[in-house]
Structure formats: structure tokens, C-alpha cells
Amino acid sequence: MKRLIPTQRLGGVLAGAALALAALALLASAPQPAPDRYCTVQTGPLYTAPQATASSCGRLELAVPLRVLETSDGWARVQLEGWQLQGSPTVLYALEGVRIREAILDACAQAKLQVLKTVTDEDTGQVWNKVRLAGFWVPEKALSRDLRKPWATAEALYKKNCSACHALHDPAQFTANQWPQVLKSMTSRTPLDKTQIAWITKYLQYHAKGIDPDKVPLPCGLTPAKPKNPPPEPAPPAGSGSR
């Protein structure tokens, strides 16, 4: 004889199943990381073919977000977007009007740039082009989807090495355009190598004055930490205390 499941128990089982299905549907509808999105974790050339003996058309910087179009034997054909100051086609920047460097481009890469839009900076009058570059190859080992470890290392190196001679500067004390020169004047007195300085520079630029953490897209989903010690609230006027 079949054993009947009590009505209350059956209702609980059905309710649990409904919740599980709802959770799965919500998970499926949530935005997932694009499988072709990566960032550079090494500097290096943009090659015209998937081999180290191919000619180079430029050089990528650290923490550059890009899209992988295809892979072949340890190589990735990539596409990246950035901003160029009109009249200065050599350098590709991450943001309009903000000189966070993404790449240095030779003439053979400049010839393949696709202009997506053009804007004029209201404050400076400078004209900037948003551009796309595709078709060049980089080693797969130079790419990663996760920059949390090098980002944390850069923060730790900055705090350790840049507080030895003076009080540590708040990253928001300078703009992203000022930080490279500020660091250049200080790092000669530290044991930091070029790669470490490059990571620290990127870290500080993305935490710099004028960089809004709610609006600026960061490499591989990183989010700048908001100030841990915000300015104190102004004191209330005399006699306005609560009663």
C-alpha cells in the first residue's frame, strides 16, 4: 500500500521547490561576467601575428581592459577601446581628458584605429576621439580576468614605501594627471622596480582627485575604495542642540 504524504508536508515540499526554481531563475537572469573580457597584467607589444617573431605595432600598459576575439596556441587576438587627444595619435588613454595611459601606438596601429565618437572638453577646449583598435595579438599569459591581487599589492607597496620619508599622501590629494610626475619625484628614493611603480601609478590614478568611483569604469570590475575617513560633519550652530 502506498504511503501518503501529509498535506502540510507536501505543501512545504512544493513551496521549497518553488523557491529553488525562483532562485535559479533569478541567478540565470543576473548579469554574468563576459567570458571574453580580460585585463593586461604585463606590459608588452601588440604583435601583428600570434608569434614573438612577428612585427610590433605598439605597446600595451598594465591594467588595460580588452576583449579577446580568438585564441591560438597561447596567443590572444584582442580588441581595446580608449581615448586619443586629437592631434596626438601616439597615446591611447583610458578616459576622456584623463591621462591614464593604455597603450603607445606605432603608425601601423594608428592606421587601424576606428573612431567611435568625438567630443570637446568644455573646460579646456581640447578635442578627444573615442577609438577602437582590433586585430593585434598578445600572449595569453599577459591577460587575466581578476586584478584584485596586483591591485592589493600595489596599495600595500604604496603605503609601505611612500611613507618612509613623509606622511603618506591621500590618493585624492592629486589628480590622475598629476600622480605620474609626483611619483617620479619620490620613487628614486625607494627600492621599487619599474613594474611595481607602474602598478602603483595605476592604483593611484584610479583613486585620484576627480575620479568618481560611482561613474568611472575600472579594469576588470575593480571598484575604488571610497575614503575611509570622510571629512567630519560641520558643527551645528550654537544653540541648535537637540532638546
Secondary structure, DSSP 8 states (H G I E B T S, - for coil): ------HHHHHHHHHHHHHHHHHHHHHHHS----TTEEEESS-EEEESSSSTTS-EEEEE-TT-EEEEEEEETTEEEEEEEEEEETT-TTEEEEETTEEEEEEEE-HHHHTT-EEEEEEE-TTT--EEEEEEEEEEEEEGGGEES--HHHHHHHHHHHHHHTTSSS----GGGSBTTTHHHHHHHHGGGS---HHHHHHHHHHHHHTSBT--TTTS--GGG------SS--------TT----
